[in-house]
């Protein structure tokens, strides 16, 4: 049961505009409100070094992997990610442990008291970001791993100056998809690069590299040149990796995460940690850190017979990775049933096509618990247009139950399309 004090603090937070739930796009091109808030708090984000990361896909997994490497090296690590799956506490953690109810209530109460001094009204995400920075300073973390919420340049997290800036990749992010939209997205992501920083660049598109080279990092580590994967093999329960960095090769590292894309995230994470330390990390530290890493909601297997997988893929690239992982890494002898809900402004057809819904036994269209949910009937119509058999079940829990009722022991149920869908499904399925 949530403590009454936290319930009151969250009620105050919920009275602020939640751009995650309403717009899905940048609101204004200014960090003025965030700077005013952080100034009133005494610039807590400058009390510790920051590893700042952005990217279209893989941010959450990469943040957890970086955190594991730093924590296994003996550091106290603050980690800020978004969105949460089930509880807002998940967004703020110290060395992998979410902030307690009492601590979260206290830091939000402080923000409630101080916000009037800013002269502005902040958004939900700005306030949570400030809460993270303040809490990290209060508990004296050695380093903070901070994930961008939206793009980069005008994201609330960008009041921090990352000692290491990380870009996982550039894909179908929030954009109008007109003109050279990939260059526009890349330019926004490059906005987190600050003077004196090291940029760890996971994106390999040669046409985008000049954008990042102009960003002003002191040095840049390029994927496939300075770091990368020598081996990324399927193993029982995950992947077996050989990872190359400027200091050499880490051989036969087991990663208990599903999907070849998680090997890519591991390569970026290891490079970021090495760039932070400025030296090689002990092989046993890397092995232990990766072996302990769990990433809820990212191709998370929650049941067997039938296989039930939760994956928060929310765009075509993520959906393609989820489909590839399911079809290539798991021996599903029966049908695949897909429970899917999509958030606007995403195009349901592109996500469904990437999921290869025509290969599925059934698509159960649902709606993420958000005002931005695409109506389930539109998702179902898009699935049918691609050749799939689809039904409509707007409530996520009921959609999952319907799929499970129809699935045999040799079938698989994939729940995907949005972290909001996955969060609701996880709360329903995982005790």
C-alpha positions as CSV (number, residue, x, y, z in Angstrom):
1,X,0.0,0.0,0.0
2,X,1.4,3.4,-1.0
3,X,2.1,5.5,2.1
4,X,-0.4,8.4,2.5
5,X,2.5,10.9,2.3
6,X,3.5,9.6,-1.1
7,X,0.0,9.5,-2.3
8,X,-0.4,13.2,-1.4
9,X,2.9,14.1,-3.1
10,X,2.0,12.2,-6.2
11,X,-1.4,13.9,-6.3
12,X,0.4,17.2,-6.3
13,X,2.7,16.0,-9.1
14,X,-0.3,14.7,-11.2
15,X,-1.8,18.2,-11.1
16,X,1.0,19.3,-13.5
17,X,0.9,18.9,-17.2
18,X,2.2,15.5,-18.2
19,X,3.7,15.9,-21.7
20,X,4.4,12.1,-21.8
21,X,0.7,11.4,-21.6
22,X,-0.6,14.2,-23.8
23,X,1.7,15.4,-26.5
24,X,4.5,13.1,-27.3
25,X,6.4,16.0,-28.8
26,X,8.6,18.8,-27.7
27,X,6.7,21.6,-26.0
28,X,8.5,24.8,-26.8
29,X,12.2,25.1,-27.6
30,X,13.5,26.3,-24.3
31,X,15.0,25.0,-21.1
32,X,14.1,28.2,-19.2
33,X,11.5,26.6,-16.9
34,X,13.9,23.8,-16.0
35,X,16.8,26.2,-15.4
36,X,14.6,28.2,-13.1
37,X,13.6,25.1,-11.1
38,X,17.1,23.8,-10.9
39,X,18.5,27.2,-9.9
40,X,16.1,27.3,-6.9
41,X,17.3,23.8,-5.9
42,X,20.9,25.0,-6.0
43,X,22.0,23.2,-9.2
44,X,22.2,19.7,-7.6
45,X,23.1,18.1,-11.0
46,X,26.5,19.6,-10.6
47,X,27.3,17.7,-7.4
48,X,28.4,14.6,-9.3
49,X,29.6,13.5,-12.7
50,X,26.9,12.5,-15.2
51,X,26.7,10.0,-18.0
52,X,24.0,11.3,-20.2
53,X,22.4,9.0,-22.8
54,X,19.9,9.3,-25.7
55,X,18.9,7.3,-28.7
56,X,15.7,6.1,-30.4
57,X,15.9,2.5,-29.0
58,X,17.9,0.8,-26.3
59,X,18.3,3.7,-23.8
60,X,16.7,1.9,-20.9
61,X,18.7,-1.3,-21.4
62,X,21.9,0.6,-21.9
63,X,21.3,2.7,-18.8
64,X,20.9,-0.4,-16.7
65,X,24.0,-2.0,-18.2
66,X,26.1,1.1,-17.5
67,X,24.7,1.2,-14.0
68,X,25.6,-2.4,-13.4
69,X,29.2,-1.8,-14.6
70,X,29.7,1.2,-12.4
71,X,28.1,-0.4,-9.4
72,X,30.1,-3.6,-9.7
73,X,33.2,-1.3,-9.8
74,X,32.3,-0.1,-6.4
75,X,30.6,3.2,-7.1
76,X,27.3,4.5,-5.7
77,X,25.3,5.1,-8.9
78,X,22.1,7.2,-9.4
79,X,20.0,6.2,-12.4
80,X,17.2,8.2,-13.9
81,X,15.0,6.6,-16.6
82,X,11.6,7.0,-18.1
83,X,8.8,6.0,-18.3
84,X,8.1,3.6,-15.5
85,X,6.3,0.3,-15.9
86,X,4.3,0.0,-12.7
87,X,5.4,2.6,-10.1
88,X,7.0,6.0,-10.5
89,X,9.7,5.0,-8.0
90,X,11.3,2.9,-10.7
91,X,12.5,6.1,-12.5
92,X,14.9,7.1,-9.7
93,X,17.2,4.4,-8.4
94,X,20.5,4.1,-6.5
95,X,22.8,1.2,-7.6
96,X,19.8,-0.5,-9.0
97,X,17.4,0.0,-6.0
98,X,14.4,2.3,-6.6
99,X,13.9,5.2,-4.4
100,X,11.8,4.4,-1.3
101,X,8.3,5.7,-0.8
102,X,9.4,7.9,2.1
103,X,12.3,9.4,0.2
104,X,10.3,10.1,-2.9
105,X,7.5,11.7,-0.8
106,X,10.1,13.9,0.9
107,X,11.8,15.1,-2.2
108,X,8.5,15.9,-3.9
109,X,7.3,17.8,-0.9
110,X,10.4,19.9,-1.1
111,X,9.7,20.6,-4.7
112,X,6.1,21.6,-3.9
113,X,7.4,24.1,-1.3
114,X,10.1,25.5,-3.7
115,X,8.3,25.6,-7.0
116,X,6.4,28.9,-6.3
117,X,9.9,30.6,-6.0
118,X,10.6,29.8,-9.7
119,X,7.8,32.1,-11.0
120,X,6.7,29.4,-13.5
121,X,4.7,26.2,-13.5
122,X,6.8,23.2,-14.4
123,X,5.7,20.0,-16.2
124,X,5.4,16.5,-14.6
125,X,8.7,15.4,-16.3
126,X,10.6,18.5,-15.3
127,X,9.6,18.0,-11.7
128,X,10.6,14.3,-11.7
129,X,13.9,15.2,-13.4
130,X,14.6,17.8,-10.7
131,X,13.6,15.3,-8.0
132,X,16.1,12.9,-9.4
133,X,18.9,15.4,-9.5
134,X,18.1,16.6,-6.0
135,X,17.9,13.1,-4.5
136,X,21.2,12.0,-6.1
137,X,22.9,15.0,-4.5
138,X,21.2,14.2,-1.1
139,X,22.4,10.6,-1.0
140,X,25.8,11.6,-2.4
141,X,26.0,9.3,-5.4
142,X,29.5,9.0,-7.1
143,X,28.0,9.2,-10.6
144,X,24.6,9.6,-12.2
145,X,23.4,7.8,-15.3
146,X,20.7,10.0,-16.8
147,X,18.4,8.9,-19.7
148,X,16.9,11.5,-21.9
149,X,13.1,11.6,-22.0
150,X,12.6,13.1,-25.5
151,X,15.3,13.6,-28.2
152,X,17.9,15.6,-26.2
153,X,18.6,19.3,-26.9
154,X,15.5,20.6,-25.2
155,X,14.9,17.7,-22.9
156,X,14.6,18.6,-19.2
157,X,17.6,16.4,-18.4
158,X,19.9,18.5,-20.6
159,X,20.5,21.0,-17.8
160,X,23.1,18.5,-16.8
161,X,26.5,18.4,-18.5
162,X,27.5,14.9,-19.2
163,X,31.1,13.9,-18.8
164,X,30.2,11.1,-21.2
165,X,27.4,11.6,-23.8
166,X,26.0,8.4,-25.2
167,X,23.9,8.0,-28.4
168,X,22.6,4.5,-28.9
169,X,21.1,5.0,-32.4
170,X,18.9,7.2,-34.6
171,X,15.6,5.9,-35.8
172,X,11.9,6.7,-36.0
173,X,11.8,9.0,-33.1
174,X,9.4,12.0,-32.5
175,X,9.5,13.7,-35.9
176,X,7.2,15.0,-38.6
177,X,9.0,12.5,-40.9
178,X,9.2,15.2,-43.6
179,X,12.4,16.0,-45.5
180,X,15.7,14.8,-44.0
181,X,14.0,13.8,-40.7
182,X,16.8,11.5,-39.7
183,X,19.3,14.4,-39.8
184,X,16.8,16.5,-37.8
185,X,16.5,13.8,-35.1
186,X,20.3,13.3,-35.0
187,X,20.8,17.0,-34.5
188,X,18.4,17.1,-31.6
189,X,20.2,14.1,-30.0
190,X,23.6,15.7,-30.6
191,X,22.4,18.5,-28.4
192,X,23.4,16.6,-25.2
193,X,27.1,16.7,-26.2
194,X,28.9,19.3,-24.1
195,X,32.4,20.8,-24.2
196,X,34.9,18.6,-22.5
197,X,32.8,15.5,-22.9
198,X,33.5,12.1,-24.6
199,X,30.8,11.1,-27.0
200,X,30.2,7.3,-27.3
201,X,28.4,7.0,-30.7
202,X,26.4,3.9,-31.4
203,X,24.9,5.2,-34.6
204,X,26.8,4.1,-37.7
205,X,25.1,5.9,-40.6
206,X,27.9,7.7,-42.4
207,X,25.6,10.5,-43.5
208,X,24.8,11.4,-39.9
209,X,28.4,11.3,-38.5
210,X,29.2,14.9,-39.5
211,X,26.3,16.1,-37.3
212,X,27.8,14.4,-34.3
213,X,31.3,15.5,-35.2
214,X,30.1,19.1,-35.1
215,X,28.6,18.7,-31.6
216,X,31.8,19.7,-29.8
217,X,32.9,16.7,-27.9
218,X,36.6,16.6,-26.9
219,X,36.8,13.0,-28.3
220,X,34.4,10.6,-30.0
221,X,34.3,6.8,-29.8
222,X,32.8,5.4,-33.0
223,X,31.0,2.1,-33.1
224,X,32.7,-0.5,-35.3
225,X,35.9,1.5,-35.2
226,X,36.7,2.2,-31.5
227,X,34.3,-0.3,-30.0
228,X,31.9,-3.0,-31.0
229,X,31.0,-6.7,-31.1
230,X,33.4,-9.4,-32.2
231,X,30.8,-12.1,-31.3
232,X,27.1,-12.0,-30.5
233,X,25.8,-15.6,-30.3
234,X,22.6,-17.0,-29.1
235,X,23.1,-18.8,-25.7
236,X,20.8,-20.6,-23.3
237,X,19.0,-17.7,-21.4
238,X,20.6,-14.9,-23.4
239,X,23.6,-14.0,-25.5
240,X,27.4,-14.9,-25.5
241,X,29.5,-11.9,-26.4
242,X,33.0,-10.9,-27.3
243,X,33.2,-7.1,-26.8
244,X,35.9,-4.9,-28.2
245,X,36.9,-1.5,-26.8
246,X,40.0,0.7,-27.2
247,X,41.7,-1.4,-24.5
248,X,41.1,-4.8,-26.1
249,X,38.6,-7.6,-26.2
250,X,36.4,-9.0,-23.4
251,X,35.8,-12.6,-24.4
252,X,32.9,-14.9,-23.7
253,X,30.8,-12.5,-21.6
254,X,27.3,-13.9,-20.9
255,X,24.4,-11.5,-21.0
256,X,21.1,-12.8,-19.6
257,X,19.0,-10.7,-22.0
258,X,17.2,-11.9,-25.1
259,X,17.8,-10.5,-28.6
260,X,20.8,-9.7,-30.7
261,X,20.1,-6.0,-30.2
262,X,20.9,-6.4,-26.5
263,X,24.4,-7.3,-27.5
264,X,24.6,-4.0,-29.3
265,X,23.4,-2.2,-26.2
266,X,26.0,-4.1,-24.1
267,X,28.8,-2.9,-26.5
268,X,27.7,0.8,-26.1
269,X,27.3,0.4,-22.3
270,X,30.8,-1.0,-21.9
271,X,32.3,1.7,-24.1
272,X,30.5,4.3,-22.0
273,X,31.8,2.9,-18.7
274,X,35.4,2.7,-20.1
275,X,35.2,6.2,-21.3
276,X,34.0,7.3,-17.8
277,X,36.8,5.5,-16.0
278,X,39.4,6.3,-18.7
279,X,40.8,2.8,-18.4
280,X,40.0,-0.9,-18.9
281,X,37.5,-2.4,-16.5
282,X,38.6,-5.7,-15.0
283,X,37.2,-8.7,-16.9
284,X,35.6,-10.2,-13.8
285,X,33.8,-7.0,-13.1
286,X,32.3,-6.9,-16.6
287,X,31.3,-10.6,-16.4
288,X,29.7,-10.2,-13.0
289,X,27.9,-6.9,-13.8
290,X,26.4,-8.2,-17.1
291,X,25.4,-11.6,-15.5
292,X,23.3,-9.8,-12.9
293,X,21.5,-7.4,-15.2
294,X,17.8,-7.6,-15.5
295,X,15.7,-5.3,-17.7
296,X,11.9,-5.6,-16.9
297,X,9.7,-5.1,-19.9
298,X,12.4,-5.6,-22.5
299,X,11.8,-9.0,-24.0
300,X,11.0,-10.3,-20.5
301,X,9.8,-13.9,-20.3
302,X,7.2,-14.0,-17.6
303,X,5.6,-17.4,-18.3
304,X,6.2,-20.7,-20.0
305,X,3.7,-23.2,-21.6
306,X,2.6,-21.0,-23.2
307,X,5.5,-18.7,-23.6
308,X,4.6,-15.2,-22.5
309,X,6.9,-12.3,-23.4
310,X,6.6,-8.6,-22.6
311,X,8.5,-6.2,-24.8
312,X,8.1,-2.4,-24.8
313,X,8.9,-1.9,-28.5
314,X,7.2,1.3,-29.5
315,X,8.4,2.0,-33.0
316,X,9.2,0.0,-36.2
317,X,12.8,-0.6,-35.3
318,X,12.0,-1.9,-31.8
319,X,9.1,-4.0,-33.2
320,X,11.4,-5.6,-35.8
321,X,13.9,-6.5,-33.1
322,X,11.2,-8.0,-31.0
323,X,9.9,-10.1,-33.9
324,X,13.4,-11.2,-34.9
325,X,14.1,-12.3,-31.3
326,X,10.9,-14.2,-30.9
327,X,11.1,-16.0,-34.3
328,X,14.9,-16.6,-34.3
329,X,15.8,-17.2,-30.6
330,X,12.8,-19.2,-29.5
331,X,11.6,-22.5,-30.8
332,X,7.9,-21.8,-31.0
333,X,6.2,-24.8,-32.5
334,X,2.7,-23.4,-32.3
335,X,1.1,-20.1,-33.1
336,X,2.2,-16.6,-32.0
337,X,-0.5,-14.4,-30.5
338,X,0.3,-10.7,-30.4
339,X,-1.3,-8.4,-27.8
340,X,-0.5,-4.9,-29.1
341,X,-1.4,-1.3,-28.3
342,X,0.1,1.8,-29.8
343,X,0.5,5.4,-28.7
344,X,0.1,8.4,-31.0
345,X,1.8,9.9,-33.0
346,X,3.1,6.4,-33.9
347,X,1.7,4.8,-37.1
348,X,0.2,1.5,-36.1
349,X,0.8,0.0,-39.6
350,X,4.5,0.5,-39.4
351,X,4.8,-1.1,-36.0
352,X,2.5,-4.0,-37.0
353,X,4.4,-4.6,-40.2
354,X,7.6,-4.8,-38.3
355,X,6.1,-7.3,-35.9
356,X,5.3,-9.5,-39.0
357,X,1.7,-9.8,-37.8
358,X,0.8,-11.8,-41.0
359,X,2.7,-14.7,-39.4
360,X,0.7,-14.5,-36.2
361,X,-2.2,-16.7,-35.2
362,X,-4.1,-13.8,-33.8
363,X,-3.7,-10.1,-33.0
364,X,-5.5,-8.8,-30.0
365,X,-5.7,-5.0,-30.3
366,X,-5.8,-3.1,-27.0
367,X,-5.2,0.5,-25.8
368,X,-2.3,1.8,-23.6
369,X,-3.6,3.4,-20.4
370,X,-2.9,6.9,-21.7
371,X,-4.8,9.8,-23.5
372,X,-2.4,9.2,-26.4
373,X,-3.7,5.7,-27.0
374,X,-4.5,4.9,-30.6
375,X,-8.1,3.4,-30.6
376,X,-7.9,-0.4,-30.5
377,X,-10.3,-0.7,-33.5
378,X,-7.8,1.3,-35.6
379,X,-5.0,-1.0,-34.6
380,X,-7.1,-4.0,-35.4
381,X,-8.0,-2.6,-38.8
382,X,-4.4,-1.9,-39.6
383,X,-3.5,-5.5,-38.6
384,X,-6.2,-6.9,-40.8
385,X,-5.0,-4.8,-43.7
386,X,-1.7,-6.5,-43.4
387,X,-3.3,-10.0,-43.6
388,X,-3.7,-10.8,-39.9
389,X,-6.7,-12.1,-38.0
390,X,-7.5,-9.4,-35.4
391,X,-9.9,-8.8,-32.5
392,X,-10.6,-5.8,-30.4
393,X,-10.1,-5.8,-26.6
394,X,-9.4,-2.3,-25.4
395,X,-8.5,-3.1,-21.8
396,X,-4.9,-4.4,-21.5
397,X,-5.5,-7.0,-18.8
398,X,-8.6,-8.3,-20.6
399,X,-6.6,-8.4,-23.9
400,X,-3.9,-10.5,-22.2
401,X,-6.4,-12.9,-20.7
402,X,-8.2,-13.3,-24.0
403,X,-4.9,-14.2,-25.7
404,X,-4.0,-16.6,-22.9
405,X,-7.4,-18.3,-23.1
406,X,-6.8,-19.0,-26.8
407,X,-3.2,-20.1,-26.5
408,X,-2.1,-23.7,-26.3
409,X,1.0,-24.9,-24.4
410,X,3.1,-24.8,-27.6
411,X,2.0,-21.2,-28.5
412,X,3.6,-17.9,-27.6
413,X,2.0,-14.7,-26.5
414,X,3.9,-11.4,-27.2
415,X,2.7,-8.3,-25.4
416,X,4.1,-5.2,-27.1
417,X,3.6,-1.8,-28.8
418,X,4.2,0.5,-25.8
419,X,5.8,0.5,-22.4
420,X,2.4,1.6,-21.1
421,X,0.9,-1.6,-22.4
422,X,3.7,-3.7,-21.0
423,X,3.5,-2.0,-17.6
424,X,-0.3,-2.7,-17.4
425,X,0.3,-6.3,-18.5
426,X,3.1,-6.8,-16.1
427,X,1.1,-5.6,-13.2
428,X,-1.6,-8.1,-14.2
429,X,0.7,-11.1,-14.8
430,X,3.6,-10.7,-12.4
431,X,2.9,-10.9,-8.7
